[in-house]
Amino acid sequence: MARPPTSKRRFNGQASGQVRRSATAEIVCAQRAAETLRPPGRQLIDDPYAKHFLTKGTYRFLTGTHLTAALTRRGFDRFYPGYMGIVLLRNWWYEAALARALADAVEQIVLLGAGYDTTSLRLGLGGATLFEVDAPPTQQAKREVIRRYGLPDHAVRYVPCDFERDTTRDHFRQPGPGLGWGTGLLHVFATSSESFADYVE
């Protein structure tokens, strides 16, 4: 599989931030779409909306039928051992934690590096507000898809943030219990001057 193009622009060798939608977010969506086509009862996620966010014809083809989705899952496991499992299990744990938090009347959910997450489309959030934090190009691409298909996202507040340059602490200094989750970002914070706690405190 070809290496996805970088989504950062550089001047004098320095990264200047996100200028294109996330290629990784679309790959994750393709994995969710492929997993959704497993037989009922064997899925780690059932995400009928994931396919709407696939812009590449290759991804749409690979996740278009039960047969191609099965081959895609096997291909990921063969060429990138463990990667798809990490993505799907991470999402499974997040949704389990979210269910517990909602049962405890959580009021705010902060999803860092949200990409094309479909939590608000698939799960009832009660009276909670979901803050989706990601780079502006990715958020714009997601909102365009939501408008195109008429999908409801009334429980979502979009918070633009380039994690290599910005912090988001000021957006969440509101009273009430909350749940914070970093979708695939822990490896980013491990090599960054900022800590995960800086974003969710």
RAZI-V962397 format. One line per field, one symbol per residue. ss: DSSP state (H for helix, E for strand, L for the rest). psi: psi as a letter, one per 20 degrees, with the letter a starting at -180 (. if undefined). burial: b if it has 9 or more other ideal C-beta (glycine too) atoms within 8 Angstrom, else e. A space follows every 10 residues. Layout:
# RAZI-V962397
ss = ???
psi = ???
burial = ???
This chain:
# RAZI-V962397
ss = LLLLLLLEEE ELLEEEEELL LLHHHHHHHH HHHHHHLLLL LLLLLLLLLH HHHLLLHHHH HHLLLHHHHH HHHHHHHHHL LLHHHHHHHH HHHHHHHHHH HHHLLLLEEE EELLLLLLHH HHLLLLLLEE EEEELHHHHH HHHHHHHHHL LLLLLEEEEE LLLLLLLLHH HHLLLLLEEE EELLLHHHHH LLLLLHHHHH L
psi = pqpqqqjqqp pkjppjrpiq qphhhhghgh gggghhjrqp ijqiqnniih hhjohphggh ghjhrhghgg hgghgghghm pighgggghg hghghghggg ghhjlqhppo oplhckqkgh hhqpjcjqpo opprqghghg gghgggghjk qpkhjpppop poiihrrjhh hjmqqqqrpp ponkihhghh jqiqqhhhij .
burial = eeeeeebbee eeeeeebbee bbbbbbbbbb bbbbbbbbee eebebebebb bbbbeeeebb ebbeeeebbb bbbeebbeee eeebeebbbb bbebbebbee bbeeebbbbb bbbbbbebbb ebeebeebbb bbbbbebbbb bbbebbeeee bebeebeebe bbbeeeebbe ebeeeebbbb bbbbbeebbe ebeeebebbb e
